[in-house]
Amino acid sequence: MPKRPAPTTARNRTSVPPLDPMRYAPTTARPLRGKARHMAYHMDIQPHWHNWAQLVFSMSGAVRVSAFKERRAAPEFLGPLGGRSGQLPGPWGPDPDGPDSSYLVPPSRAVWIPPGVVHAVTAVEQADLRTVYLHESAVQQLSGDWGQCRVLDVTPLLRELVIQLATAPDGEAVDEPDRAREQGINTLILDELRRARSVQLGLPLPREGRLRRVCDAMLDEPLRHADIEGWAAEAATSARTLSRWFTEELGTSYGQWRQQLLLAKALTMAARKLPMNLIAAELGYASPSAFSAMVTRAVGMPPSRFFAEA
C-alpha cells in the first residue's frame, strides 16, 4: 500500500489570497471570463466572495471547495479588493440558514458557486485550477434553479471549452476575431451547463466547536480512526454524544456523513485511474467486494458505472 502523506497542520499549509478577481470581472460585453491558477499540495485560497456566479474545477488533481453560509454579499457592499468582490477581513456572524458545506472535487466534477457566497479552495493534491466567472446576463440564460451550490459532471466537451476560454486579465487587448471566437465558446459552455448532471457529493459542515474540529480532521485523514469511538475519544466525548452532534447539527448520521466523505475520496483516486482494489484498500475496506457493496448501497449503481467518468 502506498505511503500516505503526513498529517496536514496549520504550520505546513500555504494560505494565499485570491488573484485579484476584479481584473477578471465578467461584463455584459464579456459575460464569461476564464482564470487559471496552479495550486501546490495543501495550498489554501482564503475565503472570499464575488457578486457574480462561478464554476470551479481542476484540470488535474483534486481540490476541496468550502462554501460558507455565515455571510453573503449584499449588492451595496463593496469589497476591499475594489468593486463588488472581496476577501473577508475576519470573523463574521452566524446565519440561521444552515451549516457550511465542503465539496471534494476530482477533475471529472465541478462546483457551481452562486453570486455572493463566501468560499475557499484547498488543493488536496497538486492541482491545475480553472475558474469560469459568469455575469448575471449569462446565468439568466440557464434553465432551472442555480441559486445554490452544487456539484456538476464535467463532460469532455465542457472541459475542452474551458481550456479554450481566454484567461488573460483586463488590460490586454482582445481583437475582433478573438472576441467572435470567445462568444462562440461562451454559447457552447452555457449549453453544456444546461445539460450538466448534478452529483450529490456535498458534505455539510458545522460552523464551530468540537464537531467542526472532528469533521476537519476527518476531511484531512478519514482513516485516522476506524470507528466513531476513536473520533469521540479524540474529541474528549462519548460516541453517543458525538453521534448526537452529527444528527442535531448536520441533520445526518455519523455513518452517512463518513460514507459521503469516502465516496468523494474514492472519486479523487478514480480520477487518477487507480485500480478498484487499491482504492478499496486505501479507504480501509477489507476487500474490493465490500467497497463495491458500499458504493452500490450509497448511489444505487456499481463502482464501475459511478466512476466511469472520473
Phi and psi restraints in degrees (value plus and minus 20) as a CYANA .aco file:
   2 PRO   PHI     -79.9   -39.9
   2 PRO   PSI     126.8   166.8
   3 LYS   PHI     -90.3   -50.3
   3 LYS   PSI     111.0   151.0
   4 ARG   PHI     -99.4   -59.4
   4 ARG   PSI     129.4   169.4
   5 PRO   PHI     -84.5   -44.5
   5 PRO   PSI     136.4   176.4
   6 ALA   PHI     -83.0   -43.0
   6 ALA   PSI     132.9   172.9
   7 PRO   PHI     -75.6   -35.6
   7 PRO   PSI     122.8   162.8
   8 THR   PHI    -108.6   -68.6
   8 THR   PSI     113.7   153.7
   9 THR   PHI    -147.2  -107.2
   9 THR   PSI     151.2   191.2
  10 ALA   PHI     -80.2   -40.2
  10 ALA   PSI     -47.0    -7.0
  11 ARG   PHI     -93.6   -53.6
  11 ARG   PSI     -49.0    -9.0
  12 ASN   PHI    -127.3   -87.3
  12 ASN   PSI      -1.2    38.8
  13 ARG   PHI    -118.2   -78.2
  13 ARG   PSI     131.8   171.8
  14 THR   PHI    -131.9   -91.9
  14 THR   PSI      97.0   137.0
  15 SER   PHI    -128.6   -88.6
  15 SER   PSI     103.7   143.7
  16 VAL   PHI    -151.2  -111.2
  16 VAL   PSI     133.3   173.3
  17 PRO   PHI     -96.0   -56.0
  17 PRO   PSI     143.0   183.0
  18 PRO   PHI     -87.9   -47.9
  18 PRO   PSI     130.7   170.7
  19 LEU   PHI     -82.1   -42.1
  19 LEU   PSI     116.8   156.8
  20 ASP   PHI     -63.4   -23.4
  20 ASP   PSI      81.6   121.6
  21 PRO   PHI     -82.3   -42.3
  21 PRO   PSI     -48.6    -8.6
  22 MET   PHI     -85.3   -45.3
  22 MET   PSI     -41.3    -1.3
  23 ARG   PHI     -96.8   -56.8
  23 ARG   PSI     -27.7    12.3
  24 TYR   PHI    -143.2  -103.2
  24 TYR   PSI      -3.7    36.3
  25 ALA   PHI     -81.8   -41.8
  25 ALA   PSI     110.0   150.0
  26 PRO   PHI     -92.9   -52.9
  26 PRO   PSI     131.5   171.5
  27 THR   PHI    -156.1  -116.1
  27 THR   PSI     154.9   194.9
  28 THR   PHI     -83.9   -43.9
  28 THR   PSI     -51.8   -11.8
  29 ALA   PHI     -94.9   -54.9
  29 ALA   PSI     -55.4   -15.4
  30 ARG   PHI    -149.5  -109.5
  30 ARG   PSI      59.8    99.8
  31 PRO   PHI     -91.6   -51.6
  31 PRO   PSI     -38.5     1.5
  32 LEU   PHI    -141.8  -101.8
  32 LEU   PSI     109.3   149.3
  33 ARG   PHI    -147.6  -107.6
  33 ARG   PSI     118.4   158.4
  34 GLY   PHI    -124.3   -84.3
  34 GLY   PSI     132.2   172.2
  35 LYS   PHI    -166.2  -126.2
  35 LYS   PSI     121.5   161.5
  36 ALA   PHI    -145.1  -105.1
  36 ALA   PSI     124.3   164.3
  37 ARG   PHI    -173.3  -133.3
  37 ARG   PSI     111.3   151.3
  38 HIS   PHI    -104.9   -64.9
  38 HIS   PSI     112.4   152.4
  39 MET   PHI    -140.0  -100.0
  39 MET   PSI     106.2   146.2
  40 ALA   PHI     -95.9   -55.9
  40 ALA   PSI     146.1   186.1
  41 TYR   PHI     -76.5   -36.5
  41 TYR   PSI     107.2   147.2
  42 HIS   PHI      37.3    77.3
  42 HIS   PSI      18.9    58.9
  43 MET   PHI    -109.3   -69.3
  43 MET   PSI     115.9   155.9
  44 ASP   PHI    -129.7   -89.7
  44 ASP   PSI     111.7   151.7
  45 ILE   PHI    -114.9   -74.9
  45 ILE   PSI     101.2   141.2
  46 GLN   PHI     -83.2   -43.2
  46 GLN   PSI     135.1   175.1
  47 PRO   PHI     -75.5   -35.5
  47 PRO   PSI     115.3   155.3
  48 HIS   PHI    -178.8  -138.8
  48 HIS   PSI     156.9   196.9
  49 TRP   PHI    -168.5  -128.5
  49 TRP   PSI     144.1   184.1
  50 HIS   PHI    -155.8  -115.8
  50 HIS   PSI     138.5   178.5
  51 ASN   PHI    -113.8   -73.8
  51 ASN   PSI       0.7    40.7
  52 TRP   PHI    -153.7  -113.7
  52 TRP   PSI     143.1   183.1
  53 ALA   PHI     -96.0   -56.0
  53 ALA   PSI     141.8   181.8
  54 GLN   PHI    -167.1  -127.1
  54 GLN   PSI     119.9   159.9
  55 LEU   PHI    -134.4   -94.4
  55 LEU   PSI     104.3   144.3
  56 VAL   PHI    -139.1   -99.1
  56 VAL   PSI     107.5   147.5
  57 PHE   PHI    -177.0  -137.0
  57 PHE   PSI     149.8   189.8
  58 SER   PHI    -133.9   -93.9
  58 SER   PSI     115.0   155.0
  59 MET   PHI     -92.3   -52.3
  59 MET   PSI     -51.5   -11.5
  60 SER   PHI    -171.1  -131.1
  60 SER   PSI     123.2   163.2
  61 GLY   PHI      63.8   103.8
  61 GLY   PSI     132.5   172.5
  62 ALA   PHI    -115.0   -75.0
  62 ALA   PSI     127.2   167.2
  63 VAL   PHI    -148.5  -108.5
  63 VAL   PSI     137.8   177.8
  64 ARG   PHI    -134.7   -94.7
  64 ARG   PSI     103.7   143.7
  65 VAL   PHI    -126.2   -86.2
  65 VAL   PSI     103.7   143.7
  66 SER   PHI    -128.4   -88.4
  66 SER   PSI     110.6   150.6
  67 ALA   PHI    -135.8   -95.8
  67 ALA   PSI     114.0   154.0
  68 PHE   PHI    -132.8   -92.8
  68 PHE   PSI     118.8   158.8
  69 LYS   PHI    -121.7   -81.7
  69 LYS   PSI     -19.3    20.7
  70 GLU   PHI     -85.7   -45.7
  70 GLU   PSI     -51.6   -11.6
  71 ARG   PHI    -168.8  -128.8
  71 ARG   PSI     114.3   154.3
  72 ARG   PHI    -140.4  -100.4
  72 ARG   PSI     128.1   168.1
  73 ALA   PHI     -93.7   -53.7
  73 ALA   PSI     109.3   149.3
  74 ALA   PHI    -107.5   -67.5
  74 ALA   PSI     130.2   170.2
  75 PRO   PHI     -74.6   -34.6
  75 PRO   PSI     -51.3   -11.3
  76 GLU   PHI    -105.8   -65.8
  76 GLU   PSI     -25.2    14.8
  77 PHE   PHI    -104.5   -64.5
  77 PHE   PSI     102.8   142.8
  78 LEU   PHI    -122.9   -82.9
  78 LEU   PSI     102.2   142.2
  79 GLY   PHI     -92.4   -52.4
  79 GLY   PSI     140.6   180.6
  80 PRO   PHI     -88.8   -48.8
  80 PRO   PSI     -32.8     7.2
  81 LEU   PHI    -102.2   -62.2
  81 LEU   PSI     -24.2    15.8
  82 GLY   PHI      76.1   116.1
  82 GLY   PSI     117.0   157.0
  83 GLY   PHI      53.0    93.0
  83 GLY   PSI    -186.2  -146.2
  84 ARG   PHI    -117.4   -77.4
  84 ARG   PSI      44.8    84.8
  85 SER   PHI    -179.6  -139.6
  85 SER   PSI     124.8   164.8
  86 GLY   PHI    -180.5  -140.5
  86 GLY   PSI     138.4   178.4
  87 GLN   PHI    -121.1   -81.1
  87 GLN   PSI     111.9   151.9
  88 LEU   PHI     -89.9   -49.9
  88 LEU   PSI     113.5   153.5
  89 PRO   PHI     -98.6   -58.6
  89 PRO   PSI     -37.1     2.9
  90 GLY   PHI     155.1   195.1
  90 GLY   PSI    -178.2  -138.2
  91 PRO   PHI     -82.0   -42.0
  91 PRO   PSI     133.5   173.5
  92 TRP   PHI    -158.4  -118.4
  92 TRP   PSI     142.4   182.4
  93 GLY   PHI     -95.1   -55.1
  93 GLY   PSI     138.5   178.5
  94 PRO   PHI     -90.9   -50.9
  94 PRO   PSI     138.2   178.2
  95 ASP   PHI    -150.3  -110.3
  95 ASP   PSI     119.6   159.6
  96 PRO   PHI     -99.4   -59.4
  96 PRO   PSI     -17.0    23.0
  97 ASP   PHI     -85.5   -45.5
  97 ASP   PSI     -43.0    -3.0
  98 GLY   PHI     119.1   159.1
  98 GLY   PSI    -195.3  -155.3
  99 PRO   PHI     -95.2   -55.2
  99 PRO   PSI     147.6   187.6
 100 ASP   PHI     -90.9   -50.9
 100 ASP   PSI     154.6   194.6
 101 SER   PHI    -157.3  -117.3
 101 SER   PSI     130.7   170.7
 102 SER   PHI    -149.2  -109.2
 102 SER   PSI     118.6   158.6
 103 TYR   PHI    -146.5  -106.5
 103 TYR   PSI      99.1   139.1
 104 LEU   PHI    -110.4   -70.4
 104 LEU   PSI      99.3   139.3
 105 VAL   PHI    -143.9  -103.9
 105 VAL   PSI      92.9   132.9
 106 PRO   PHI    -100.9   -60.9
 106 PRO   PSI     153.6   193.6
 107 PRO   PHI     -81.3   -41.3
 107 PRO   PSI     -38.9     1.1
 108 SER   PHI    -104.2   -64.2
 108 SER   PSI     -21.0    19.0
 109 ARG   PHI    -149.1  -109.1
 109 ARG   PSI     142.7   182.7
 110 ALA   PHI    -160.8  -120.8
 110 ALA   PSI     137.6   177.6
 111 VAL   PHI    -130.9   -90.9
 111 VAL   PSI     108.6   148.6
 112 TRP   PHI    -111.3   -71.3
 112 TRP   PSI     107.1   147.1
 113 ILE   PHI    -141.0  -101.0
 113 ILE   PSI      95.0   135.0
 114 PRO   PHI     -87.9   -47.9
 114 PRO   PSI     146.0   186.0
 115 PRO   PHI     -78.9   -38.9
 115 PRO   PSI     122.6   162.6
 116 GLY   PHI      60.3   100.3
 116 GLY   PSI     -20.7    19.3
 117 VAL   PHI    -106.1   -66.1
 117 VAL   PSI     103.6   143.6
 118 VAL   PHI     -89.6   -49.6
 118 VAL   PSI     112.9   152.9
 119 HIS   PHI    -168.1  -128.1
 119 HIS   PSI     140.3   180.3
 120 ALA   PHI    -161.2  -121.2
 120 ALA   PSI     136.3   176.3
 121 VAL   PHI    -148.6  -108.6
 121 VAL   PSI     113.4   153.4
 122 THR   PHI    -143.9  -103.9
 122 THR   PSI     113.2   153.2
 123 ALA   PHI    -102.1   -62.1
 123 ALA   PSI      94.8   134.8
 124 VAL   PHI     -91.4   -51.4
 124 VAL   PSI     -49.7    -9.7
 125 GLU   PHI    -167.2  -127.2
 125 GLU   PSI     153.8   193.8
 126 GLN   PHI     -74.3   -34.3
 126 GLN   PSI     110.6   150.6
 127 ALA   PHI    -160.4  -120.4
 127 ALA   PSI     128.4   168.4
 128 ASP   PHI    -125.5   -85.5
 128 ASP   PSI      74.4   114.4
 129 LEU   PHI    -102.2   -62.2
 129 LEU   PSI     116.7   156.7
 130 ARG   PHI    -144.7  -104.7
 130 ARG   PSI     121.1   161.1
 131 THR   PHI    -151.4  -111.4
 131 THR   PSI     118.9   158.9
 132 VAL   PHI    -139.2   -99.2
 132 VAL   PSI     101.1   141.1
 133 TYR   PHI    -113.7   -73.7
 133 TYR   PSI     116.7   156.7
 134 LEU   PHI    -144.0  -104.0
 134 LEU   PSI     105.3   145.3
 135 HIS   PHI     -89.8   -49.8
 135 HIS   PSI     135.8   175.8
 136 GLU   PHI     -73.9   -33.9
 136 GLU   PSI     -57.5   -17.5
 137 SER   PHI     -83.6   -43.6
 137 SER   PSI     -50.8   -10.8
 138 ALA   PHI     -96.3   -56.3
 138 ALA   PSI     -61.6   -21.6
 139 VAL   PHI     -81.9   -41.9
 139 VAL   PSI     -54.9   -14.9
 140 GLN   PHI     -84.3   -44.3
 140 GLN   PSI     -38.1     1.9
 141 GLN   PHI    -103.8   -63.8
 141 GLN   PSI     -27.9    12.1
 142 LEU   PHI    -109.3   -69.3
 142 LEU   PSI     119.0   159.0
 143 SER   PHI    -108.1   -68.1
 143 SER   PSI     134.0   174.0
 144 GLY   PHI      71.2   111.2
 144 GLY   PSI    -192.8  -152.8
 145 ASP   PHI    -115.3   -75.3
 145 ASP   PSI      94.4   134.4
 146 TRP   PHI    -134.1   -94.1
 146 TRP   PSI       5.2    45.2
 147 GLY   PHI    -109.5   -69.5
 147 GLY   PSI     -20.0    20.0
 148 GLN   PHI    -145.7  -105.7
 148 GLN   PSI     133.2   173.2
 149 CYS   PHI     -83.5   -43.5
 149 CYS   PSI     125.2   165.2
 150 ARG   PHI    -176.1  -136.1
 150 ARG   PSI     137.9   177.9
 151 VAL   PHI    -120.2   -80.2
 151 VAL   PSI     113.8   153.8
 152 LEU   PHI    -140.8  -100.8
 152 LEU   PSI     127.9   167.9
 153 ASP   PHI     -87.6   -47.6
 153 ASP   PSI     118.8   158.8
 154 VAL   PHI    -126.0   -86.0
 154 VAL   PSI      88.4   128.4
 155 THR   PHI     -93.4   -53.4
 155 THR   PSI     139.0   179.0
 156 PRO   PHI     -75.3   -35.3
 156 PRO   PSI     -56.4   -16.4
 157 LEU   PHI     -86.4   -46.4
 157 LEU   PSI     -66.2   -26.2
 158 LEU   PHI     -81.2   -41.2
 158 LEU   PSI     -60.5   -20.5
 159 ARG   PHI     -78.5   -38.5
 159 ARG   PSI     -68.0   -28.0
 160 GLU   PHI     -88.1   -48.1
 160 GLU   PSI     -55.3   -15.3
 161 LEU   PHI     -84.1   -44.1
 161 LEU   PSI     -61.7   -21.7
 162 VAL   PHI     -86.0   -46.0
 162 VAL   PSI     -57.1   -17.1
 163 ILE   PHI     -79.1   -39.1
 163 ILE   PSI     -58.2   -18.2
 164 GLN   PHI    -100.6   -60.6
 164 GLN   PSI     -33.6     6.4
 165 LEU   PHI     -89.5   -49.5
 165 LEU   PSI     110.7   150.7
 166 ALA   PHI     -79.1   -39.1
 166 ALA   PSI     119.5   159.5
 167 THR   PHI    -136.2   -96.2
 167 THR   PSI      -8.8    31.2
 168 ALA   PHI     -93.1   -53.1
 168 ALA   PSI     118.3   158.3
 169 PRO   PHI     -94.0   -54.0
 169 PRO   PSI     151.0   191.0
 170 ASP   PHI     -77.4   -37.4
 170 ASP   PSI     129.2   169.2
 171 GLY   PHI      88.2   128.2
 171 GLY   PSI     -35.6     4.4
 172 GLU   PHI    -123.0   -83.0
 172 GLU   PSI     109.6   149.6
 173 ALA   PHI     -84.8   -44.8
 173 ALA   PSI     122.8   162.8
 174 VAL   PHI    -142.3  -102.3
 174 VAL   PSI      95.4   135.4
 175 ASP   PHI     -99.4   -59.4
 175 ASP   PSI     149.9   189.9
 176 GLU   PHI     -81.1   -41.1
 176 GLU   PSI     -63.7   -23.7
 177 PRO   PHI     -78.7   -38.7
 177 PRO   PSI     -61.1   -21.1
 178 ASP   PHI     -86.1   -46.1
 178 ASP   PSI     -58.1   -18.1
 179 ARG   PHI     -85.0   -45.0
 179 ARG   PSI     -61.3   -21.3
 180 ALA   PHI     -84.6   -44.6
 180 ALA   PSI     -59.3   -19.3
 181 ARG   PHI     -85.1   -45.1
 181 ARG   PSI     -62.4   -22.4
 182 GLU   PHI     -80.6   -40.6
 182 GLU   PSI     -60.5   -20.5
 183 GLN   PHI     -83.8   -43.8
 183 GLN   PSI     -58.0   -18.0
 184 GLY   PHI     -85.7   -45.7
 184 GLY   PSI     -62.0   -22.0
 185 ILE   PHI     -83.4   -43.4
 185 ILE   PSI     -62.3   -22.3
 186 ASN   PHI     -76.8   -36.8
 186 ASN   PSI     -65.5   -25.5
 187 THR   PHI     -80.3   -40.3
 187 THR   PSI     -62.0   -22.0
 188 LEU   PHI     -91.1   -51.1
 188 LEU   PSI     -58.0   -18.0
 189 ILE   PHI     -81.7   -41.7
 189 ILE   PSI     -65.3   -25.3
 190 LEU   PHI     -82.9   -42.9
 190 LEU   PSI     -57.2   -17.2
 191 ASP   PHI     -86.1   -46.1
 191 ASP   PSI     -59.8   -19.8
 192 GLU   PHI     -87.2   -47.2
 192 GLU   PSI     -56.5   -16.5
 193 LEU   PHI     -84.8   -44.8
 193 LEU   PSI     -59.0   -19.0
 194 ARG   PHI     -80.4   -40.4
 194 ARG   PSI     -54.5   -14.5
 195 ARG   PHI    -109.1   -69.1
 195 ARG   PSI     -31.7     8.3
 196 ALA   PHI     -84.8   -44.8
 196 ALA   PSI     119.1   159.1
 197 ARG   PHI    -109.1   -69.1
 197 ARG   PSI     113.4   153.4
 198 SER   PHI     -97.8   -57.8
 198 SER   PSI     123.9   163.9
 199 VAL   PHI    -143.6  -103.6
 199 VAL   PSI     112.8   152.8
 200 GLN   PHI    -103.4   -63.4
 200 GLN   PSI      66.3   106.3
 201 LEU   PHI    -145.3  -105.3
 201 LEU   PSI     -13.9    26.1
 202 GLY   PHI     -95.9   -55.9
 202 GLY   PSI     123.7   163.7
 203 LEU   PHI    -135.3   -95.3
 203 LEU   PSI      98.1   138.1
 204 PRO   PHI     -87.9   -47.9
 204 PRO   PSI     125.1   165.1
 205 LEU   PHI    -148.2  -108.2
 205 LEU   PSI     118.8   158.8
 206 PRO   PHI     -90.5   -50.5
 206 PRO   PSI     138.8   178.8
 207 ARG   PHI     -96.7   -56.7
 207 ARG   PSI     -53.9   -13.9
 208 GLU   PHI    -181.2  -141.2
 208 GLU   PSI    -198.8  -158.8
 209 GLY   PHI      66.0   106.0
 209 GLY   PSI    -192.2  -152.2
 210 ARG   PHI     -86.3   -46.3
 210 ARG   PSI     -55.2   -15.2
 211 LEU   PHI     -84.9   -44.9
 211 LEU   PSI     -58.0   -18.0
 212 ARG   PHI     -82.4   -42.4
 212 ARG   PSI     -61.2   -21.2
 213 ARG   PHI     -85.6   -45.6
 213 ARG   PSI     -57.4   -17.4
 214 VAL   PHI     -83.8   -43.8
 214 VAL   PSI     -66.6   -26.6
 215 CYS   PHI     -83.1   -43.1
 215 CYS   PSI     -62.9   -22.9
 216 ASP   PHI     -81.9   -41.9
 216 ASP   PSI     -60.8   -20.8
 217 ALA   PHI     -85.9   -45.9
 217 ALA   PSI     -58.1   -18.1
 218 MET   PHI     -87.0   -47.0
 218 MET   PSI     -56.4   -16.4
 219 LEU   PHI     -82.9   -42.9
 219 LEU   PSI     -60.0   -20.0
 220 ASP   PHI     -96.4   -56.4
 220 ASP   PSI     -61.3   -21.3
 221 GLU   PHI    -159.7  -119.7
 221 GLU   PSI      59.2    99.2
 222 PRO   PHI     -83.8   -43.8
 222 PRO   PSI     -39.8     0.2
 223 LEU   PHI    -123.7   -83.7
 223 LEU   PSI      -5.8    34.2
 224 ARG   PHI     -79.2   -39.2
 224 ARG   PSI     -57.5   -17.5
 225 HIS   PHI    -147.6  -107.6
 225 HIS   PSI     125.1   165.1
 226 ALA   PHI    -103.6   -63.6
 226 ALA   PSI     -38.6     1.4
 227 ASP   PHI    -169.8  -129.8
 227 ASP   PSI     155.6   195.6
 228 ILE   PHI     -86.1   -46.1
 228 ILE   PSI     -48.1    -8.1
 229 GLU   PHI     -81.4   -41.4
 229 GLU   PSI     -60.0   -20.0
 230 GLY   PHI     -84.7   -44.7
 230 GLY   PSI     -63.0   -23.0
 231 TRP   PHI     -88.5   -48.5
 231 TRP   PSI     -55.7   -15.7
 232 ALA   PHI     -84.7   -44.7
 232 ALA   PSI     -61.3   -21.3
 233 ALA   PHI     -83.0   -43.0
 233 ALA   PSI     -59.9   -19.9
 234 GLU   PHI     -84.2   -44.2
 234 GLU   PSI     -54.3   -14.3
 235 ALA   PHI    -106.3   -66.3
 235 ALA   PSI     -16.5    23.5
 236 ALA   PHI      37.8    77.8
 236 ALA   PSI      26.8    66.8
 237 THR   PHI    -165.2  -125.2
 237 THR   PSI    -196.7  -156.7
 238 SER   PHI    -114.7   -74.7
 238 SER   PSI     139.3   179.3
 239 ALA   PHI     -80.8   -40.8
 239 ALA   PSI     -58.6   -18.6
 240 ARG   PHI     -83.9   -43.9
 240 ARG   PSI     -61.7   -21.7
 241 THR   PHI     -87.5   -47.5
 241 THR   PSI     -63.2   -23.2
 242 LEU   PHI     -81.4   -41.4
 242 LEU   PSI     -62.2   -22.2
 243 SER   PHI     -79.7   -39.7
 243 SER   PSI     -61.0   -21.0
 244 ARG   PHI     -85.9   -45.9
 244 ARG   PSI     -57.3   -17.3
 245 TRP   PHI     -78.7   -38.7
 245 TRP   PSI     -65.4   -25.4
 246 PHE   PHI     -79.3   -39.3
 246 PHE   PSI     -65.5   -25.5
 247 THR   PHI     -87.0   -47.0
 247 THR   PSI     -65.9   -25.9
 248 GLU   PHI     -95.1   -55.1
 248 GLU   PSI     -59.8   -19.8
 249 GLU   PHI    -110.5   -70.5
 249 GLU   PSI     -49.7    -9.7
 250 LEU   PHI    -136.8   -96.8
 250 LEU   PSI     -29.9    10.1
 251 GLY   PHI      50.4    90.4
 251 GLY   PSI       2.8    42.8
 252 THR   PHI    -165.8  -125.8
 252 THR   PSI     144.4   184.4
 253 SER   PHI    -106.2   -66.2
 253 SER   PSI     141.4   181.4
 254 TYR   PHI     -76.3   -36.3
 254 TYR   PSI     -65.1   -25.1
 255 GLY   PHI     -82.4   -42.4
 255 GLY   PSI     -61.8   -21.8
 256 GLN   PHI     -87.8   -47.8
 256 GLN   PSI     -61.1   -21.1
 257 TRP   PHI     -83.1   -43.1
 257 TRP   PSI     -66.3   -26.3
 258 ARG   PHI     -84.7   -44.7
 258 ARG   PSI     -56.8   -16.8
 259 GLN   PHI     -82.0   -42.0
 259 GLN   PSI     -63.8   -23.8
 260 GLN   PHI     -83.5   -43.5
 260 GLN   PSI     -57.9   -17.9
 261 LEU   PHI     -82.1   -42.1
 261 LEU   PSI     -65.8   -25.8
 262 LEU   PHI     -86.2   -46.2
 262 LEU   PSI     -55.7   -15.7
 263 LEU   PHI     -82.5   -42.5
 263 LEU   PSI     -63.6   -23.6
 264 ALA   PHI     -85.1   -45.1
 264 ALA   PSI     -61.8   -21.8
 265 LYS   PHI     -81.8   -41.8
 265 LYS   PSI     -61.0   -21.0
 266 ALA   PHI     -82.6   -42.6
 266 ALA   PSI     -57.9   -17.9
 267 LEU   PHI     -82.9   -42.9
 267 LEU   PSI     -59.3   -19.3
 268 THR   PHI     -85.2   -45.2
 268 THR   PSI     -54.6   -14.6
 269 MET   PHI     -96.0   -56.0
 269 MET   PSI     -57.1   -17.1
 270 ALA   PHI     -83.5   -43.5
 270 ALA   PSI     -52.9   -12.9
 271 ALA   PHI     -84.0   -44.0
 271 ALA   PSI     -44.5    -4.5
 272 ARG   PHI    -109.8   -69.8
 272 ARG   PSI     -10.4    29.6
 273 LYS   PHI      42.8    82.8
 273 LYS   PSI      12.7    52.7
 274 LEU   PHI     -94.1   -54.1
 274 LEU   PSI     125.3   165.3
 275 PRO   PHI     -87.7   -47.7
 275 PRO   PSI     134.5   174.5
 276 MET   PHI     -81.7   -41.7
 276 MET   PSI     -57.7   -17.7
 277 ASN   PHI     -85.2   -45.2
 277 ASN   PSI     -54.0   -14.0
 278 LEU   PHI     -91.5   -51.5
 278 LEU   PSI     -60.8   -20.8
 279 ILE   PHI     -80.1   -40.1
 279 ILE   PSI     -65.6   -25.6
 280 ALA   PHI     -80.5   -40.5
 280 ALA   PSI     -64.1   -24.1
 281 ALA   PHI     -86.6   -46.6
 281 ALA   PSI     -62.1   -22.1
 282 GLU   PHI     -82.9   -42.9
 282 GLU   PSI     -49.1    -9.1
 283 LEU   PHI    -114.6   -74.6
 283 LEU   PSI     -11.4    28.6
 284 GLY   PHI      67.2   107.2
 284 GLY   PSI      -6.4    33.6
 285 TYR   PHI    -108.3   -68.3
 285 TYR   PSI     122.4   162.4
 286 ALA   PHI     -88.9   -48.9
 286 ALA   PSI     -45.4    -5.4
 287 SER   PHI    -174.4  -134.4
 287 SER   PSI     137.5   177.5
 288 PRO   PHI     -79.3   -39.3
 288 PRO   PSI     -52.6   -12.6
 289 SER   PHI     -87.2   -47.2
 289 SER   PSI     -57.2   -17.2
 290 ALA   PHI     -86.1   -46.1
 290 ALA   PSI     -61.4   -21.4
 291 PHE   PHI     -84.7   -44.7
 291 PHE   PSI     -62.6   -22.6
 292 SER   PHI     -81.2   -41.2
 292 SER   PSI     -59.3   -19.3
 293 ALA   PHI     -84.5   -44.5
 293 ALA   PSI     -59.8   -19.8
 294 MET   PHI     -82.9   -42.9
 294 MET   PSI     -66.5   -26.5
 295 VAL   PHI     -81.9   -41.9
 295 VAL   PSI     -64.4   -24.4
 296 THR   PHI     -82.7   -42.7
 296 THR   PSI     -62.2   -22.2
 297 ARG   PHI     -83.8   -43.8
 297 ARG   PSI     -58.8   -18.8
 298 ALA   PHI     -94.6   -54.6
 298 ALA   PSI     -61.6   -21.6
 299 VAL   PHI    -139.2   -99.2
 299 VAL   PSI     -21.1    18.9
 300 GLY   PHI      55.4    95.4
 300 GLY   PSI      -1.7    38.3
 301 MET   PHI    -173.5  -133.5
 301 MET   PSI     135.3   175.3
 302 PRO   PHI     -90.5   -50.5
 302 PRO   PSI     139.2   179.2
 303 PRO   PHI     -76.5   -36.5
 303 PRO   PSI     -56.5   -16.5
 304 SER   PHI     -77.4   -37.4
 304 SER   PSI     -56.0   -16.0
 305 ARG   PHI    -102.7   -62.7
 305 ARG   PSI     -63.6   -23.6
 306 PHE   PHI     -81.7   -41.7
 306 PHE   PSI     -57.3   -17.3
 307 PHE   PHI    -113.4   -73.4
 307 PHE   PSI     -15.6    24.4
 308 ALA   PHI     -76.4   -36.4
 308 ALA   PSI     -55.3   -15.3
 309 GLU   PHI    -120.5   -80.5
 309 GLU   PSI     -10.3    29.7
